[in-house]
Amino acid sequence: MEILNQFVEYNKIPRFMFWGYEKGIDGVNYAEHEKAFVDWLYVRGLRQKWPFERICSVMDDMYLTDEDFSLDKVREYIKEIENKDLSSRLIRF
Protein backbone atom coordinates (compact mmCIF):
# COMPACT_ATOMS: atom_id res chain seq x y z
CA MET A 1 0.00 0.00 0.00
CA GLU A 2 1.23 3.52 -0.69
CA ILE A 3 0.51 6.48 1.55
CA LEU A 4 1.92 9.95 0.83
CA ASN A 5 4.33 8.46 -1.73
CA GLN A 6 5.70 6.00 0.86
CA PHE A 7 5.31 2.23 0.73
CA VAL A 8 3.54 1.01 3.85
CA GLU A 9 3.03 -2.60 4.82
CA TYR A 10 0.64 -3.67 7.54
CA ASN A 11 1.35 -6.82 9.53
CA LYS A 12 -0.39 -8.10 12.60
CA ILE A 13 1.65 -9.36 15.54
CA PRO A 14 0.29 -11.57 18.32
CA ARG A 15 -1.17 -9.72 21.29
CA PHE A 16 1.55 -11.07 23.61
CA MET A 17 4.12 -9.07 21.61
CA PHE A 18 2.35 -5.72 21.94
CA TRP A 19 4.96 -3.85 23.99
CA GLY A 20 8.06 -1.76 23.21
CA TYR A 21 6.08 1.20 21.91
CA GLU A 22 6.01 4.86 22.83
CA LYS A 23 3.09 7.20 22.28
CA GLY A 24 3.98 10.11 20.01
CA ILE A 25 2.74 13.66 20.41
CA ASP A 26 0.11 12.82 17.80
CA GLY A 27 -1.29 10.05 20.03
CA VAL A 28 -0.04 7.26 17.76
CA ASN A 29 2.02 4.39 19.20
CA TYR A 30 5.46 4.12 17.58
CA ALA A 31 7.73 1.12 18.04
CA GLU A 32 11.29 1.60 19.17
CA HIS A 33 13.72 0.77 16.33
CA GLU A 34 14.77 -2.47 18.04
CA LYS A 35 11.20 -3.60 18.70
CA ALA A 36 10.17 -2.84 15.12
CA PHE A 37 13.10 -4.96 13.92
CA VAL A 38 12.18 -7.87 16.22
CA ASP A 39 8.52 -7.64 15.17
CA TRP A 40 9.57 -7.64 11.54
CA LEU A 41 11.79 -10.67 12.11
CA TYR A 42 8.95 -12.45 13.84
CA VAL A 43 6.52 -11.75 11.00
CA ARG A 44 8.89 -12.16 8.04
CA GLY A 45 12.03 -13.97 9.08
CA LEU A 46 10.32 -16.82 10.89
CA ARG A 47 7.76 -17.43 8.20
CA GLN A 48 10.41 -17.49 5.51
CA LYS A 49 13.11 -19.21 7.62
CA TRP A 50 15.72 -16.62 6.68
CA PRO A 51 19.33 -17.46 7.53
CA PHE A 52 21.45 -15.15 9.65
CA GLU A 53 23.19 -13.68 6.59
CA ARG A 54 19.86 -12.58 5.05
CA ILE A 55 18.85 -10.95 8.33
CA CYS A 56 22.14 -9.01 8.40
CA SER A 57 21.56 -7.90 4.83
CA VAL A 58 18.17 -6.50 5.78
CA MET A 59 19.71 -4.69 8.75
CA ASP A 60 22.13 -3.00 6.35
CA ASP A 61 19.18 -1.93 4.19
CA MET A 62 17.54 -0.25 7.18
CA TYR A 63 20.36 2.35 7.39
CA LEU A 64 20.48 2.26 11.18
CA THR A 65 23.49 3.60 13.03
CA ASP A 66 24.80 2.57 16.44
CA GLU A 67 23.16 5.69 17.86
CA ASP A 68 19.77 4.58 16.49
CA PHE A 69 19.96 0.89 17.22
CA SER A 70 21.10 -1.29 20.13
CA LEU A 71 21.86 -4.97 19.53
CA ASP A 72 21.75 -5.45 23.30
CA LYS A 73 18.14 -4.28 23.28
CA VAL A 74 17.37 -6.63 20.35
CA ARG A 75 18.80 -9.53 22.37
CA GLU A 76 16.66 -8.56 25.38
CA TYR A 77 13.52 -8.38 23.24
CA ILE A 78 14.20 -11.75 21.61
CA LYS A 79 14.60 -13.31 25.06
CA GLU A 80 11.33 -11.72 26.12
CA ILE A 81 9.30 -13.30 23.32
CA GLU A 82 10.88 -16.69 24.07
CA ASN A 83 10.97 -17.93 20.51
CA LYS A 84 13.62 -20.66 20.15
CA ASP A 85 13.68 -20.58 16.34
CA LEU A 86 14.32 -16.85 16.22
CA SER A 87 16.83 -17.02 19.08
CA SER A 88 18.80 -19.80 17.42
CA ARG A 89 19.21 -17.83 14.18
CA LEU A 90 20.22 -14.64 15.95
CA ILE A 91 22.67 -16.21 18.39
CA ARG A 92 25.57 -14.63 16.49
CA PHE A 93 24.44 -11.06 17.26
Buried (B, 14 or more C-beta within 10 A) or exposed (E): EEEEEEEEEEEEBEEEBEEBBEEEEEEEEEBBBBBBBBBBBBBBBEEEEBEBEBBBEBBEEEEBEEEEBBEEBBBEBBEBBEBEEBEEBBEEE
